[in-house]
Amino acid sequence: MAPSGRRLTQQDIARMAGVSQTTVSLVLNGRAEGEVRISPETRERVLQVIRETGYVADPAARRLVERRNRIYGVFTYEAVFPAESADFYHPFLVGIEECAEEAGCDLLLFTSAKVEQGERRRIFSAESRIRLADGCVLLGRTIHRDDLSRLLSEGIPFVSVGRRDDAGGPVPYVGADYPPAVRALVRRAAALGHRRMAYVGSGQGAESYADRLRGFTEGVAEAGAEGVHLAGADELFGSGPASEVTVVFAEELADGAAIAEVARARGLDVPRDLSIVALGAPTRPVSTDIDFAGFRIPRREMGRRAVELLTQVLEHGGTPQELLACELVEGSTLAPPRP
């Protein structure tokens, strides 16, 4: 046993197991070195001493060997804990935490960069501590292009949650594959008899919005239907061509809820007079009990995969880019239009 009050060392474990300190180190790190081969019996004897003594490797020493802190950073461009955003970000954070725990890594949430006057947080500032972590998972609907460029140019390992366009080089990311999901919903609407369709939302800015609009445009063309892109829903209830639309694809669930409310106030039946498809989870506060047709974003899976890809980048390098499929939701707001 180690002297009272002193932390056990690898040398203590080696003495109690009757092996060299090098052997203990190789067992702890799960690897062989050069021509050294450790028999199963010797390995088990070392592990048994470790179990009996409750020995825990000195994290500082292990960091020197691995050249890693086993700390993963999480940087969020929007505040994730206020009630109005918690529902959207929570599944991502659950997936990140689960996978980090399985990998034996700690998480460091970077919060020193303040959100002021509607401006997004920035990674690099006078208070930046990004290099405390081995690498970082970036989370946010929009991520500053200059931050991505600097992360790439300075060789800081990271993975973005969400597809990102080129920022001076390929960006490692895991995202949701929106275009196929939106195209599938357009096909479903066309199969029900809808010929005039509208996409309501910006369709630009964040890559996720552009991907949704692209899926809508491609789907409408494939179905041989008529499609219109509206920045807002006002034209739907006017007297112009948009008033002939029978199905609306709302970029944001909150927009879908607002459209449904106005439609019902005007005596229209949802979905027989106007079907509504919501393209994803709510990213801003919305109070509704409507069971919208649409799709589910694999947020928990994206969080988990971001950590897995970050580990891959740290261990092997590269620029992984993956898109995960969205799950279609039947809902009650998509039905055949009235004859």
C-alpha positions in Angstrom: 0.0 0.0 0.0 1.0 3.6 -0.5 2.1 5.6 2.6 -0.9 7.1 4.4 -2.1 10.3 2.9 -0.1 9.9 -0.3 -1.7 9.3 -3.7 -1.1 5.9 -5.3 1.2 6.0 -8.2 1.9 3.7 -11.1 5.1 2.7 -9.3 3.0 1.5 -6.3 0.8 -0.5 -8.6 3.8 -2.0 -10.3 5.3 -3.1 -6.9 2.1 -4.7 -5.7 1.5 -6.5 -9.0 5.2 -7.6 -9.3 5.7 -6.0 -12.7 7.5 -3.0 -14.1 6.1 0.5 -14.2 6.2 0.4 -18.0 3.9 -2.6 -17.9 1.4 -0.8 -15.7 1.5 2.2 -18.1 0.9 0.0 -21.1 -2.0 -1.7 -19.4 -3.6 1.6 -18.4 -3.3 3.0 -21.9 -4.5 -0.2 -23.5 -1.7 -0.5 -26.0 1.6 -2.3 -26.7 4.9 -0.5 -27.3 7.6 -1.7 -29.7 8.3 -5.4 -29.1 6.7 -5.4 -25.6 3.8 -8.0 -25.4 1.8 -8.4 -22.2 0.4 -11.8 -21.4 -3.3 -12.0 -20.5 -2.3 -13.3 -17.0 0.0 -10.3 -16.4 -2.6 -7.8 -17.7 -5.3 -9.3 -15.4 -3.0 -9.2 -12.4 -2.3 -5.5 -12.9 -6.0 -4.8 -13.4 -6.9 -6.7 -10.3 -4.5 -4.6 -8.2 -6.1 -1.5 -9.8 -9.6 -2.7 -8.9 -8.6 -3.6 -5.3 -6.9 -0.3 -4.6 -9.3 2.0 -6.5 -6.3 3.5 -8.3 -7.1 6.4 -10.6 -4.5 7.6 -13.1 -3.2 11.1 -12.6 -5.0 13.1 -15.2 -2.1 15.5 -15.7 0.2 12.6 -16.4 -2.2 11.0 -18.8 -2.6 14.3 -20.7 1.1 14.4 -21.2 1.0 10.9 -22.7 -2.1 11.4 -24.9 -1.5 15.1 -25.7 -5.1 15.6 -24.9 -7.1 17.0 -22.0 -10.1 14.8 -22.8 -12.2 17.9 -22.5 -14.6 18.8 -25.4 -15.9 22.3 -25.7 -19.4 23.3 -26.7 -19.9 26.7 -28.1 -23.4 28.0 -28.7 -24.2 31.1 -30.8 -27.5 31.6 -29.1 -28.4 31.2 -25.4 -29.6 27.6 -25.0 -31.1 27.6 -21.5 -33.8 30.3 -21.5 -37.3 28.8 -21.7 -38.0 30.1 -25.2 -35.1 28.1 -26.7 -34.7 25.2 -24.4 -37.1 22.9 -26.3 -35.2 23.3 -29.5 -31.6 22.9 -28.1 -32.3 20.3 -25.4 -32.2 17.2 -27.6 -28.9 18.3 -29.2 -27.3 18.8 -25.7 -28.7 15.4 -24.5 -27.0 13.7 -27.5 -23.7 15.6 -26.9 -23.7 14.7 -23.2 -24.5 11.0 -23.8 -21.7 10.5 -26.3 -19.1 12.5 -24.4 -19.9 10.3 -21.3 -19.4 7.2 -23.3 -16.1 8.5 -24.7 -14.9 9.3 -21.1 -14.7 13.0 -21.9 -15.8 16.1 -19.9 -17.7 18.9 -21.5 -16.8 22.6 -21.2 -19.7 25.0 -22.1 -18.2 28.3 -23.3 -20.3 31.1 -21.9 -17.9 34.1 -21.6 -18.9 35.6 -24.9 -22.0 37.7 -24.2 -25.0 38.1 -26.5 -25.6 41.8 -26.7 -28.2 43.9 -28.7 -29.3 40.9 -30.8 -25.7 40.2 -32.0 -24.5 36.7 -32.2 -21.8 35.4 -29.9 -18.3 35.2 -31.4 -15.8 32.5 -30.6 -12.7 34.7 -30.7 -12.6 37.6 -28.3 -10.4 39.0 -25.6 -12.0 36.4 -23.2 -11.8 33.4 -25.6 -10.8 30.2 -24.0 -11.4 27.9 -26.9 -8.0 26.3 -26.7 -8.7 24.9 -23.2 -10.6 22.1 -24.9 -9.2 19.4 -27.2 -11.8 20.4 -29.8 -15.2 22.0 -29.9 -18.7 21.3 -31.0 -20.4 24.4 -32.5 -24.2 24.8 -32.0 -26.4 27.5 -33.4 -28.9 28.2 -36.2 -26.3 30.6 -37.8 -22.6 30.5 -37.3 -20.3 33.4 -38.2 -18.3 32.6 -41.3 -15.3 34.5 -40.0 -15.2 32.2 -37.0 -15.3 29.2 -39.2 -12.5 30.5 -41.4 -10.3 31.3 -38.3 -10.9 27.9 -36.8 -9.8 26.3 -40.0 -6.8 28.5 -40.6 -5.5 28.0 -37.0 -6.1 24.3 -37.1 -8.4 24.2 -34.1 -10.4 20.9 -34.2 -14.2 21.4 -34.4 -17.4 20.0 -35.7 -20.4 22.1 -36.6 -23.9 20.9 -35.8 -25.6 21.9 -39.0 -24.5 22.0 -42.6 -22.1 24.9 -43.4 -21.0 26.3 -46.7 -17.4 26.7 -47.5 -15.6 29.2 -45.3 -12.2 29.3 -46.9 -12.1 25.5 -46.8 -14.4 22.5 -46.2 -16.2 22.7 -42.8 -16.6 19.5 -40.7 -20.2 19.1 -39.8 -23.2 16.8 -39.1 -26.5 18.2 -40.3 -30.1 17.2 -41.1 -30.8 16.2 -44.7 -33.6 18.6 -45.4 -34.1 18.5 -49.2 -35.1 14.9 -49.4 -37.6 15.3 -46.5 -39.2 18.4 -48.1 -39.4 16.7 -51.5 -41.1 13.7 -50.0 -43.7 16.0 -48.3 -44.3 17.8 -51.6 -44.8 14.4 -53.3 -47.3 13.5 -50.6 -49.2 16.7 -51.1 -49.3 16.2 -54.9 -50.5 12.6 -54.5 -53.4 14.0 -52.4 -54.4 16.3 -55.3 -52.7 19.6 -54.4 -51.5 21.5 -57.5 -50.9 25.0 -56.1 -48.4 25.1 -53.3 -46.6 27.9 -51.4 -43.4 28.0 -49.4 -43.6 30.6 -46.6 -40.3 31.7 -45.1 -37.0 33.4 -45.9 -35.4 30.5 -47.7 -32.0 32.1 -47.2 -29.5 33.0 -44.6 -28.9 29.9 -42.6 -28.0 26.9 -44.8 -30.9 24.9 -43.2 -33.4 27.5 -44.6 -31.8 27.4 -48.1 -31.9 23.6 -48.0 -35.6 23.6 -47.2 -36.5 26.0 -50.0 -34.3 24.0 -52.4 -36.2 20.8 -51.5 -39.5 22.6 -52.0 -38.5 23.9 -55.4 -37.2 20.6 -56.6 -40.2 18.8 -55.3 -42.7 21.1 -57.0 -40.8 20.7 -60.3 -40.7 16.9 -60.0 -44.5 16.8 -59.2 -45.4 19.1 -62.1 -47.2 21.4 -59.7 -47.3 25.2 -59.3 -45.2 26.6 -56.5 -44.7 30.1 -55.1 -42.2 31.4 -52.5 -43.6 34.0 -50.1 -41.6 35.8 -47.5 -44.7 36.2 -45.4 -48.2 34.8 -45.3 -50.2 37.9 -46.0 -50.7 37.1 -49.7 -52.3 33.8 -48.9 -55.4 35.7 -47.7 -55.6 38.4 -50.3 -57.1 38.3 -53.8 -53.9 37.6 -55.8 -52.7 34.3 -57.3 -51.3 33.2 -53.9 -54.9 33.1 -52.6 -55.5 30.0 -54.8 -52.8 28.0 -52.9 -54.2 24.9 -51.3 -51.2 23.8 -49.3 -48.6 25.8 -47.4 -45.1 24.7 -46.4 -44.1 26.8 -43.4 -40.3 27.2 -42.9 -40.9 27.7 -39.2 -43.5 25.9 -37.0 -44.5 29.2 -35.5 -45.4 30.5 -38.9 -47.5 27.4 -39.5 -49.4 28.0 -36.3 -50.0 31.7 -37.2 -51.3 30.8 -40.6 -53.6 28.2 -39.1 -55.0 30.8 -36.7 -55.6 33.4 -39.4 -57.2 30.8 -41.7 -59.6 29.6 -39.0 -60.5 33.2 -38.1 -61.5 33.7 -41.7 -63.8 30.7 -41.6 -61.4 28.3 -43.5 -61.1 24.7 -42.5 -57.6 23.4 -41.9 -56.7 21.1 -43.7 -59.6 20.8 -46.2 -59.6 24.5 -47.3 -55.9 25.0 -46.6 -53.4 22.3 -45.7 -50.3 23.3 -43.7 -47.0 21.5 -43.5 -44.4 22.5 -40.8 -40.8 22.0 -41.8 -39.1 21.1 -38.5 -39.1 21.8 -34.8 -40.0 25.2 -33.2 -37.0 27.5 -33.0 -38.9 30.4 -31.4 -41.8 30.4 -28.9 -45.1 29.1 -30.1 -48.1 27.9 -28.2 -50.2 25.4 -30.2 -51.7 22.0 -29.9 -52.0 21.4 -33.6 -50.6 18.1 -34.8 -48.8 19.4 -37.9 -47.7 17.3 -40.8 -44.0 17.6 -41.4 -40.8 16.0 -40.3 -38.7 15.5 -37.2 -35.1 16.8 -37.1 -32.8 14.1 -35.7 -31.5 16.5 -33.1 -30.4 14.0 -30.4 -28.7 11.8 -33.0 -26.9 14.9 -34.5 -25.6 15.8 -31.1 -24.2 12.3 -30.6 -22.7 12.1 -34.0 -21.0 15.6 -33.6 -19.1 14.2 -30.6 -18.2 11.0 -32.5 -16.9 13.0 -35.5 -15.0 15.4 -33.2 -13.2 12.3 -31.7 -12.5 11.1 -35.3 -11.0 14.5 -36.2 -8.8 14.5 -33.1 -7.5 11.0 -33.6 -7.3 10.8 -37.4 -7.7 14.3 -38.8 -9.9 14.9 -41.9 -13.0 16.9 -42.6 -16.0 14.7 -42.1 -19.3 15.9 -43.4 -22.5 13.9 -42.7 -26.3 14.5 -43.2 -28.8 12.5 -41.2 -32.2 11.7 -42.5 -35.3 13.4 -41.1 -38.3 11.3 -40.1 -41.6 12.2 -41.8 -44.6 12.9 -39.6 -48.1 12.2 -40.8 -49.9 14.8 -38.7 -53.5 16.0 -39.2 -52.9 19.2 -41.3 -52.4 17.7 -44.7 -55.4 16.3 -46.5 -56.9 16.3 -50.0 -58.2 19.8 -51.1 -61.9 20.4 -51.6 -63.1 19.5 -55.1 
